[in-house]
Amino acid sequence: MEIDSRYTPAYIFESSWEVCNKVGGIYTVLSTRARSLQKIYKDRIFFIGPDIWKAAESPWFEEDRSLYASWCDYAYQSQHLEIRAGRWDVPGKPIVFLVKFDQFLDRQNDIFARMWADYDVDSLLAYGDYFESTLFAYATGLLIESFYRFHHLESDNVIAHFNEWMLGAGALYIKKYVPKIATLFTTHATSIGRSIAGNNMPLYDHLKEYNGDQMARQLNMVAKHSIEKAAARNVDCFTTVSEITAHECSQFLKRQPEVVTPNGFEKGFIPKGNAYKQGHKKARKILLDVAEKTVGYALNRDAVLIGISGRYEYKNKGIDVFIEAMHHLRTMPELTKDVIAFIMVPGWISGPRKDLQALLSENAPAATKEGHGGSPFLTHDLVDPQHDMVMKQLQHLGFNNSKENSVKIIFVPSYLNGDDGIFNLPYYDLLIGLDLSVFPSYYEPWGYTPHESVAFAIPTITTSLSGFGSWAKKEGEHKGLEDGVEVIYRNDHNQAAVAEEIASVIHDFTLMSVEQVKLLKEAAASLSDRADWSHFIVFYQEAYRKALHNSFIRLSKQHKLNAD
């Protein structure tokens, strides 16, 4: 359908639990997209996040009390909305509003009852993060309505964009109370799809047979699924991040997304030229130094450094397959180089290992394993190592990180935010030191980890079940790492074959010359250039146009009904 080019937004409100709140991948989506949106809608794009900061301020929020001060006062006086205005400290520096929502706790049951009456949202069996997420979403709806009415935007094209089930209540509030605002809802994964995959049930072979409502009851996900489904079905435009997830949405939420909005990346902060070389050299030295102190003996400085990172979703992120691939690799007799595999996945830790800290601070030579007496795998102390999935699999497969084994595994179960106590560098500053990354995901609606990797010119291995891998395939991905990424076919049942293929690709990589590796790095960076926001922002513009277009049709029908 041709959409009138005049249907462009004058103002956009975009809300997420991860605005100025670095929790997961959605923070990366929004914070890296901000600059592109600012270029097009300068200070007419407003991000809304939760004001959950008590003991310390959000490190990503710069408050500016002069921004919309009269409206902030009005919102507090009229509805007791506590709003702080400022700017998000990311490229583009967009305007951001942080809002408190604690004041709605005593009205929680009334709010949930109204959602049930209006939209059949079933909150009866809600638990965990459902409560604060939904109350924040409700506060977001009030905030947008307050701004809209205070500034008399009735004659303007206004978009309200909500991310994930957590913001579903905001979308439903706006539809009911400010119907002239065009609503947009993006799901970055379906709650049921993620849960099916995480519970070791086959998602893909039986997708067409699953009923979302039935699975929600079976998996104790009724409240989250219910609000996600209601938001998806009631907004003017529904989007998701990949074709893979679009299939899930159609099946579980009973609405096909109108637009697929793939996740881009903002590469402006990645060092170039000599700065890149120095960053790589520094990171590589730190990674090797920590690995040496962890295993307890000197390592070959020409070892190939590979890594996996992301959330600790053992099956969904393919951590199990990564370890299995390392097991296959170490059985290859023709492996001529040492491979050091870093598992950078936050776990349940009590803190950095004190003995390791001491060895690193003294810049002491690598001790013997008997000398430092700690785990040859861990950089940080796990609270319950006996029940940790990574440690259990390493033990089951007989890993010991001895000198005789060419493949060593270093488990980094800490958030890498610059002050973890061992590396003391942010994740990106360590990523640049790797030679190769591996992300054998089973459930990955997009996949920022392989995307980030190629953006830093690090060749990567991923699977056909990640949104990024699927996109790379469409771009004409070659067999092997020739274009900087190898996309391995994965389904519900071929885990062992995927692990073997990963081991084979890594083995081939270890045989490459310096010049060959350089070409792969250039190819990876080149591929990432085609996946940055300058190319992908058009999908959001299309979603805005469709939301406005559909809202005009909705309002026209309503007007006609009222007239009749």
C-alpha positions in Angstrom: 0.0 0.0 0.0 1.3 3.5 -0.9 1.7 5.6 2.2 1.3 9.4 1.9 4.7 11.0 2.5 3.0 13.7 4.5 2.5 11.1 7.2 5.6 12.0 9.1 5.8 12.5 12.8 6.2 16.0 14.4 7.0 14.4 17.8 8.1 10.9 18.8 8.0 9.5 22.4 10.0 6.2 22.8 9.9 4.3 26.0 11.8 1.4 27.4 13.0 0.0 30.7 16.5 0.3 29.3 16.6 4.0 28.7 19.5 5.3 30.7 19.5 1.8 32.3 22.1 -0.6 30.8 20.5 -4.0 31.4 20.8 -5.8 28.1 20.6 -5.6 24.3 17.7 -3.1 24.1 20.0 -0.5 25.7 22.3 -1.0 22.7 19.5 -0.8 20.2 18.1 2.5 21.6 21.4 4.2 22.6 23.1 3.6 19.2 20.0 4.5 17.2 19.6 7.8 19.1 22.1 9.8 16.9 20.4 8.8 13.7 17.0 9.8 15.1 18.4 13.1 16.4 19.7 14.0 12.9 16.2 13.6 11.5 14.0 14.7 14.4 16.3 17.1 16.3 15.0 17.4 19.9 11.6 16.1 18.8 12.4 12.6 19.8 11.9 12.1 23.5 13.2 8.9 25.3 11.4 7.9 28.5 13.0 5.6 31.1 12.4 4.5 34.7 13.8 6.7 37.5 15.0 3.9 39.7 18.2 5.6 40.9 18.4 6.1 44.6 21.8 5.6 46.1 23.6 6.9 43.0 22.7 8.7 39.8 22.4 6.9 36.5 25.9 7.2 34.9 24.2 7.7 31.5 21.8 10.5 32.5 22.7 14.2 32.5 19.9 16.2 34.2 19.0 19.6 32.9 16.4 21.4 35.1 15.9 24.0 32.4 14.4 21.5 30.0 10.6 21.6 30.0 10.7 22.9 33.6 7.2 24.4 33.5 5.7 21.2 32.2 7.6 19.1 34.8 6.1 21.3 37.5 2.6 21.0 36.0 2.9 17.2 35.7 3.8 17.0 39.4 1.1 19.4 40.6 -1.7 17.9 38.5 -0.9 14.2 38.6 1.9 13.8 41.1 4.2 12.6 38.3 7.8 13.0 39.3 9.7 13.6 36.1 13.3 14.6 35.6 14.3 16.0 32.2 17.8 15.8 30.8 19.9 14.3 28.1 21.1 10.7 27.5 24.9 10.6 27.5 25.2 8.8 24.2 26.0 10.0 20.6 23.3 12.4 19.6 22.5 13.4 23.2 18.8 13.1 22.9 16.3 14.5 25.4 15.2 12.0 28.0 12.6 12.0 30.7 13.0 9.7 33.7 9.8 9.1 35.6 9.1 7.6 39.1 6.3 5.0 39.4 6.4 3.9 43.1 3.4 6.2 43.8 1.1 3.8 41.8 1.8 0.8 44.0 -1.3 1.3 46.1 -3.4 1.6 42.9 -1.9 -1.5 41.3 -5.0 -3.6 41.6 -7.2 -0.9 40.1 -4.8 -0.5 37.2 -4.7 -4.2 36.5 -8.5 -4.5 36.8 -9.0 -1.7 34.2 -6.6 -3.5 31.8 -8.6 -6.7 32.2 -11.9 -4.9 31.6 -10.6 -2.9 28.6 -8.2 -5.4 26.9 -8.5 -8.8 28.6 -5.0 -8.5 30.1 -4.8 -11.2 32.7 -2.5 -10.1 35.6 -3.9 -12.5 38.2 -0.9 -14.8 38.3 1.7 -12.1 37.8 5.0 -12.4 39.6 8.6 -11.0 39.6 9.3 -8.0 37.5 5.8 -7.8 36.0 4.6 -5.3 38.7 7.3 -2.6 38.5 7.5 -2.9 34.7 3.8 -2.5 34.2 3.5 0.4 36.7 6.4 2.1 35.0 4.6 1.6 31.6 1.4 3.1 33.2 3.4 6.1 34.4 4.9 6.4 30.9 1.4 6.6 29.4 0.5 9.4 31.9 3.7 11.3 31.1 3.0 11.2 27.3 -0.6 12.3 27.8 0.5 15.1 30.2 3.1 16.5 27.7 0.6 16.2 24.8 -2.1 18.2 26.5 0.2 20.7 28.2 1.8 21.6 24.9 -1.5 21.4 22.8 -0.2 18.9 20.3 -3.7 17.9 19.1 -3.0 19.2 15.6 0.4 17.6 15.3 1.4 14.1 14.1 2.6 12.4 17.3 4.0 8.8 17.7 4.3 6.9 21.0 6.7 4.0 20.6 6.8 1.2 23.3 9.5 -1.5 23.5 8.8 -5.0 24.8 6.0 -6.4 27.0 7.3 -4.3 29.9 5.8 -1.2 28.2 2.6 -2.8 27.0 0.5 -1.1 29.6 1.7 2.3 28.3 0.6 1.5 24.7 -2.8 0.4 26.0 -3.2 3.5 28.1 -2.5 5.8 25.2 -4.9 4.0 22.9 -7.7 4.4 25.3 -7.1 7.9 26.7 -5.2 9.8 23.9 -6.5 8.0 20.7 -5.2 10.7 18.4 -1.6 9.6 19.2 -0.4 6.9 16.8 1.0 3.9 18.7 3.9 1.7 17.8 5.0 -1.5 19.7 8.2 -3.4 19.1 8.9 -6.8 20.5 12.6 -7.8 20.6 11.7 -11.4 21.4 8.5 -13.1 22.3 8.1 -14.1 26.0 6.8 -17.5 25.0 9.4 -18.2 22.3 12.2 -17.4 24.7 10.6 -19.5 27.4 10.0 -22.5 25.1 13.6 -22.4 24.0 15.0 -21.9 27.5 13.0 -24.9 28.8 14.7 -27.2 26.3 11.6 -27.7 24.2 11.9 -27.8 20.4 10.8 -24.4 19.2 11.3 -24.4 15.4 10.0 -27.8 14.2 6.8 -27.5 16.1 6.2 -23.7 15.9 3.0 -24.0 13.8 1.6 -26.4 16.4 2.1 -24.3 19.5 -0.7 -22.2 20.9 0.6 -19.1 22.6 -2.1 -18.9 25.3 -1.9 -22.6 26.1 1.9 -22.4 26.3 1.7 -19.4 28.6 -0.4 -21.4 31.0 2.0 -24.4 30.8 5.1 -22.2 31.3 3.6 -19.9 34.0 3.9 -16.9 31.7 0.3 -15.9 31.5 0.6 -12.3 32.7 3.6 -11.3 30.5 2.2 -13.1 27.4 -1.2 -11.6 28.0 0.0 -8.0 28.0 2.5 -8.6 25.2 -0.3 -10.0 23.0 -2.8 -7.2 23.9 -0.2 -4.5 23.1 0.8 -6.2 19.8 -2.9 -6.5 18.7 -4.0 -3.1 19.7 -1.3 -0.7 18.5 -1.4 1.1 15.1 1.9 -0.5 14.0 3.5 -3.6 15.3 7.2 -4.3 14.6 9.9 -6.8 15.5 13.6 -7.1 14.8 14.0 -10.1 12.5 12.1 -12.4 10.2 12.7 -15.2 12.6 10.9 -13.4 15.4 8.2 -12.3 13.0 7.2 -15.9 12.5 7.0 -16.3 16.3 4.8 -13.2 16.7 2.4 -14.4 14.0 2.0 -17.7 15.8 2.0 -16.7 19.5 0.6 -13.2 19.4 -1.7 -13.7 16.4 -0.5 -10.6 14.6 2.0 -10.4 11.8 4.4 -7.5 12.3 3.9 -4.8 9.6 7.6 -3.9 9.6 10.8 -5.8 10.4 13.2 -3.2 12.0 16.6 -4.8 12.1 19.0 -3.6 14.7 21.8 -1.3 13.5 25.0 -0.2 15.3 26.7 3.1 15.8 30.3 2.7 14.9 31.5 6.3 15.6 33.2 5.4 18.9 35.2 2.5 17.5 38.9 3.4 17.3 40.6 3.6 13.9 44.1 3.4 12.5 46.9 3.5 15.1 44.4 3.9 17.9 42.8 0.5 16.9 46.2 -1.2 16.7 47.1 0.1 20.2 43.7 -0.9 21.6 44.1 -4.4 20.1 47.7 -4.7 21.5 46.6 -3.6 25.0 43.6 -5.8 25.2 45.5 -8.8 23.9 48.2 -8.4 26.5 45.7 -8.1 29.3 43.7 -11.2 28.1 46.9 -13.2 27.9 48.2 -12.0 31.3 45.0 -12.9 33.1 44.8 -16.3 31.3 48.4 -17.0 32.4 47.8 -16.2 36.0 44.5 -18.2 35.9 46.0 -21.4 34.5 49.2 -21.0 36.5 51.9 -21.2 33.8 53.3 -19.2 30.9 51.3 -19.3 27.7 52.5 -19.0 24.1 52.1 -15.3 23.1 51.0 -16.3 19.6 47.9 -18.2 20.9 44.6 -17.6 19.1 42.2 -15.8 21.4 38.5 -16.5 20.9 35.5 -15.6 22.9 31.8 -15.9 23.6 29.8 -13.3 25.6 26.2 -12.3 26.4 23.6 -13.2 29.0 23.9 -16.5 30.9 21.2 -18.2 28.9 23.0 -21.6 28.7 21.2 -23.1 25.8 19.6 -20.1 24.1 23.0 -18.3 23.7 24.8 -21.6 22.7 27.2 -21.6 25.6 26.8 -25.4 25.7 27.7 -25.7 22.0 30.7 -23.4 22.4 32.2 -25.6 25.1 31.4 -28.8 23.1 33.1 -27.2 20.1 36.2 -26.5 22.3 36.1 -30.2 23.3 36.1 -31.3 19.6 38.9 -28.8 18.8 41.3 -30.2 21.4 41.0 -33.7 20.0 42.3 -32.5 16.6 45.9 -33.8 16.5 46.9 -31.4 13.8 46.2 -28.3 15.9 49.5 -26.4 15.8 48.6 -23.3 17.8 47.3 -22.9 21.3 43.7 -21.7 21.5 42.5 -19.7 24.6 38.7 -19.6 24.7 37.1 -16.9 27.0 33.6 -17.3 28.2 32.6 -13.8 29.1 29.2 -14.4 30.7 28.0 -12.9 34.0 27.2 -15.5 36.6 26.5 -15.6 40.3 29.7 -14.4 41.9 30.9 -13.2 45.2 33.7 -11.0 43.7 37.1 -11.2 41.9 39.5 -13.8 43.0 41.8 -12.3 45.6 44.8 -14.6 44.7 44.4 -13.6 41.1 44.3 -9.9 42.0 47.5 -10.3 44.0 49.3 -12.0 41.2 48.2 -9.4 38.6 49.0 -6.4 40.9 52.5 -7.7 41.6 53.0 -8.4 37.9 54.4 -11.7 39.1 55.4 -14.4 36.7 52.8 -17.1 36.2 52.7 -19.3 39.3 52.3 -23.0 39.1 48.7 -24.3 39.6 49.8 -25.7 42.9 51.3 -22.3 43.7 48.2 -20.3 43.4 45.8 -23.0 44.6 42.8 -21.6 42.8 40.6 -22.8 39.9 42.5 -23.0 36.6 39.3 -21.8 34.8 37.8 -18.9 36.9 38.7 -15.3 37.1 36.0 -14.5 39.7 34.7 -16.6 42.6 31.4 -18.3 41.9 28.9 -18.5 44.9 27.9 -22.0 43.9 30.4 -23.5 41.5 29.1 -27.1 42.0 25.8 -26.2 40.4 27.2 -23.8 37.7 26.3 -25.0 34.2 29.7 -24.0 32.7 31.7 -25.6 35.4 29.6 -28.8 35.3 30.2 -29.2 31.6 33.9 -28.5 31.8 34.2 -31.2 34.5 32.0 -33.6 32.5 34.2 -33.2 29.4 37.4 -33.5 31.3 38.9 -30.1 30.8 41.7 -29.2 33.1 43.7 -26.4 31.4 46.9 -28.3 31.7 50.1 -27.5 29.7 49.6 -30.5 27.6 46.2 -29.4 26.2 46.3 -27.0 23.3 42.8 -25.6 24.1 42.4 -23.7 27.4 39.1 -22.2 28.6 38.9 -19.1 30.8 35.5 -18.5 32.4 34.9 -14.8 33.2 31.6 -14.8 35.1 31.5 -11.1 35.8 30.0 -8.0 34.2 32.7 -6.3 32.2 31.9 -2.7 33.0 35.5 -1.4 33.7 35.7 -2.2 37.4 35.3 -6.0 37.7 38.5 -6.3 39.8 40.5 -8.4 37.3 40.4 -7.0 33.8 39.2 -3.5 34.8 38.3 -2.7 31.2 34.8 -2.4 29.6 33.7 -5.3 27.4 34.4 -3.4 24.1 37.9 -2.6 25.2 38.5 -6.4 25.6 36.6 -7.5 22.5 39.0 -5.6 20.4 41.8 -7.9 21.6 40.2 -11.2 20.4 41.1 -12.9 17.1 37.8 -14.6 16.6 34.4 -14.7 18.3 31.8 -17.5 18.4 28.1 -17.2 19.1 26.3 -20.5 18.3 22.8 -19.3 19.4 19.7 -21.4 19.5 17.4 -18.5 20.4 18.6 -15.1 19.2 16.0 -12.6 17.8 18.8 -10.3 16.5 22.2 -11.0 18.0 24.2 -7.9 19.0 27.2 -9.9 20.1 28.2 -11.1 16.6 27.1 -7.7 15.2 29.4 -5.9 17.6 32.2 -8.3 16.9 32.3 -7.6 13.1 31.9 -3.9 13.9 35.2 -4.1 15.7 36.7 -6.0 12.8 36.7 -9.3 14.7 35.6 -12.2 12.4 32.7 -14.2 14.0 30.9 -17.5 13.8 27.1 -17.5 14.4 24.1 -19.5 13.4 21.1 -19.3 11.1 18.9 -19.0 14.1 20.1 -15.6 15.0 18.6 -12.5 13.3 22.0 -11.1 12.5 23.1 -14.5 11.0 19.9 -14.6 8.9 20.6 -11.1 7.7 24.2 -11.9 6.9 23.0 -14.9 4.9 20.7 -12.7 2.8 23.7 -10.4 2.2 25.3 -13.2 0.3 27.4 -14.8 3.1 30.1 -17.1 1.7 31.1 -20.5 3.0 33.8 -20.1 5.6 35.0 -16.8 7.1 35.8 -15.1 3.8 33.4 -12.2 4.4 34.1 -12.0 8.1 31.2 -14.1 9.3 30.4 -17.8 9.1 26.7 -18.6 9.5 26.3 -22.2 10.5 22.9 -23.9 9.8 21.3 -24.8 13.1 17.9 -26.5 13.9 16.3 -28.2 16.9 18.3 -31.3 16.7 21.8 -30.8 15.1 23.7 -29.4 18.2 26.5 -32.0 17.9 27.0 -31.3 14.2 27.1 -27.5 14.8 29.8 -28.0 17.5 31.9 -30.1 15.1 31.6 -27.5 12.3 32.6 -24.7 14.7 35.7 -26.6 15.7 36.6 -27.2 12.1 36.2 -23.5 11.2 38.4 -22.5 14.2 41.0 -25.1 13.2 41.1 -23.6 9.7 41.5 -20.1 11.2 44.5 -21.2 13.3 46.3 -22.2 10.1 45.8 -18.8 8.4 48.7 -16.4 7.8 48.8 -12.9 9.2 47.8 -11.5 5.8 44.8 -13.8 5.5 43.6 -12.8 9.0 44.0 -9.2 8.1 41.8 -9.7 5.0 39.2 -11.4 7.2 39.2 -8.5 9.6 38.7 -6.0 6.7 35.8 -8.2 5.4 34.2 -8.2 8.8 34.4 -4.4 9.1 33.0 -4.1 5.6 30.0 -6.3 6.3 29.2 -4.3 9.5 29.2 -1.1 7.4 26.1 -2.4 5.7 24.4 -3.1 9.0 24.8 0.3 10.7 22.0 2.7 11.5 22.5 4.9 8.5 21.2 1.9 6.5 18.6 0.6 8.9 16.9 3.8 10.2 14.7 3.8 7.1 12.8 0.8 8.6 11.8 2.9 11.6 10.7 5.8 9.4 8.5 3.3 7.5 7.1 2.1 10.8 6.3 5.7 11.8 4.5 6.3 8.5 2.5 3.1 8.9 1.5 3.9 12.5 0.2 7.3 11.4 -1.5 6.0 8.3 -3.2 3.3 10.4 -4.2 5.7 13.1 -5.8 8.0 10.6 -7.9 5.1 9.2 -8.8 4.1 12.8 -9.9 7.6 13.7 -11.8 8.0 10.5 -13.8 4.8 11.2 -14.4 5.9 14.8 -15.6 9.3 13.6 -18.0 7.7 11.1 -19.3 5.4 13.8 -19.9 8.3 16.2 -21.7 10.2 13.4 -24.0 7.3 12.6 
